[in-house]
């Protein structure tokens, strides 16, 4: 009895935590439910071979790099798929600023670390100040309603900013250190814990090039330019303490006035900067929800009606255990939705389908348990022993069913992409939570009811309508 009460306290605490999470973290909806940004990417031939078109395998390689980069944004349920022979479609749910997505995705053609030319220190400072002013002016023009009324000014500002970028790029020279030499880039807090920095790692060849580059720049006041498709991302300065050997070991950090967002943004662009072929954004637009509010409302009503009918069926057919299963099912729904909110799952139609399917599997586990319990009662066992045996005998079947489903989900997560992954992850979470609620929540509530109420122990017909008598040794907890 003490054990059951402890489990009840745990379940109540989990339910309270789930409700708090759902109140504070609203659910995220996918592109088909709330709209977002849609970009079409053109894969172009290289400058070295302008007449050789990328093959299907080349486009697939570009697609993989773009998928990795989109995932670095922290956005769930994105769709990255090929269109025709040389185009890639990217859908980002909830992205209300497609220009921001384009800024992060365009220029993924080439990442390069360059050395600032000698004697250009003053010119660089002046050009960079002008560039920053132009970037600020462009940011103001593209905000909110101003963007629609200032299309010509925006085009002029972008052209002017591009000229400044070219002027700055001419102040740097290539040393052969590119994104292909980079293995990782990530944001991390600095030693004080008050600011952020970007840690970068190179392979062996890149580490040697980076050491030589930093040795040449150490203590000179000249910058190490990090360029993405000839646009300057960052220009850190190397301290004089590295004048003898440079920054060796293939590891370094980029420091500055970074907050978490700016450090993450720089790391994303550095890490995703190398593509086998140059790309261009040929279409960038915001799309509305494809289902519409009426369809969403009808889907919610249909799901609610289906869930209500399942709850009614369980009570009518399984009586008291059915009512207990309904409580466990409600707990299951709260815990599952809270898990979705915590890990940032974006709900789309396939994701909702996975959730509904997992509800069916949660009910299926209770059905197996209750049928085994009825068999034990019909065999003449006491109510307590029948409940215990019912859970024990059904557990292996429940475990096998859930493990095989989980394996299928993992395969979909590994081999699938986009909406398929969304379906797999929602189903996988549902399987794990349903195991907990069926085996722990349902079992605890059943045993608590049986042990705490003598009248219920004397009415096995509440558990099985064909059993009208109780064995004389019904006293509660007993050993066989």
Secondary structure, DSSP 8 states (H G I E B T S, - for coil): -HHHHHHHHHHHHHHHHHHHHHHHS--EE-HHHH-EEEEEEEE---STTTTS---HHHHHHHHHHHHHHHHHTT-SS-EEEEETTTEEEEEEET---HHHHHHHHTTTT-EEEEEE-TT-HHHHHHHHHHHHHHHHHHHHHTSTTHHHH-HHHHHHHHHHHHHHHHHHHTTEEEEEEEGGGEEEEEEEE-TTSSSEEEEEEE-HHHHHHHHHHHHHHTTT--EEEEEETTEEEEEEE--GGGTTT-S-TTEEEEEEEE-HHHHHHHHHHHHT---SS-EEEEEEEEE--SSHHHHHHHHHHHHHHHHHHHHHHHHHHHTHHHHHHHHHHHHHHHHHHHHHHHHT-EE-HHHHHHHHHHHHHHHHHHHHHHHHHHHHHHTT--HHHHHHHHHHHHHHHHHHHHHHHHHHHHHHHHH--THHHHHHHHHHHHHHHHHHIIIIIIHHHHHHHHHH-HHHHT-GGGT-TT-----TT--SS---
